Amino acid sequence: MSTPTQSYAAISKVDKAIISLLWNNIKEDPTFKGTVTSERQISLLSPKEVAESKTAIKLSVFLYQISEYAALKNVAPSGKNQVSPLNLSLHYLFVPYTQNAELDHLLLDKILKVFKDNPILQSALPNQDLKISMESLSPADLNNIWAIILTPYKTALTYSVSAVAIE
């Protein structure tokens, strides 16, 4: 079981670790040379904010939902007088914005490979190995996400990161 973080920065640290993992795997890939040229082009902005911005963002890594990680909900704490941590799943939508459909698809392929090769996010939080899992959302669920963020549908990937333990 993971050791919970006592910081209020757990979500932010996971966000940064995901961006760092993606950037470290994209920056040396010749396929994206001249397309994704810096880590700043991978953003936590929502797809709507990216679409409306005049910046050079190439990938939106949008945290669209936070849920309780049910598998650890009833696990007893390890010591006396301890309270069980709150274990969370963070749900992300990965949306490419390269202005080129073929490159968007290649970027989606790259994300799939990065997360397949790195299913555990080890550097985000001390003593927590966080599992990165692809989510298969129904068309209705995807439609709901896009309707909520008030932007036209784009092909995207959805992944969750679990279990983020918080005291």
C-alpha positions, 0 to 999 in steps of 0.5 A: 500500500502507498504512503500518503502525502501530507502535502496539499500539492499532490494533484499538482505533483502528479500533473507535473510528473505526467507532463515531464514523462511525456516531454522526456519521451517526445523531445528526442523523437524526430517525428515531433521535431519542430512540432512540440519544441518545449515542455511549455507546449504541454499544458494543463489548460482545458481543451476550450482554453487551448482552442481559444488561446493564441499560444503555441500549446500542442497538447492539453493534459486536462484533469476533468475528474477526481474520484475516490479510488474505491479499491482502497476505500475500506483498507484499515490504516497500518498503525493505531490511532491512524486515519485511513488516507483518502485515495483518489483517481485522477482522470485526464483527457489528452487532446493534441493541438498540432494543427495537423490531423496526421501529427495529432494522431502520431502524438496520440500514438506516442502517448499510448506508447509512453504510458504502455512503457511506463505504467507506473508513475514513480516520481510524482509522490514520495513512496507512492507508485501510481498506476497509469491506466487507459480508460475506455469511455462510452461515446455518451460519456465522451460526449458529456465531457465535450459538452461540459467544456463547451468545445467541439469534439476532438479525438482524444485519449483518457487515462486515470492515475491511481491511487493518489493517497492523501492524509 
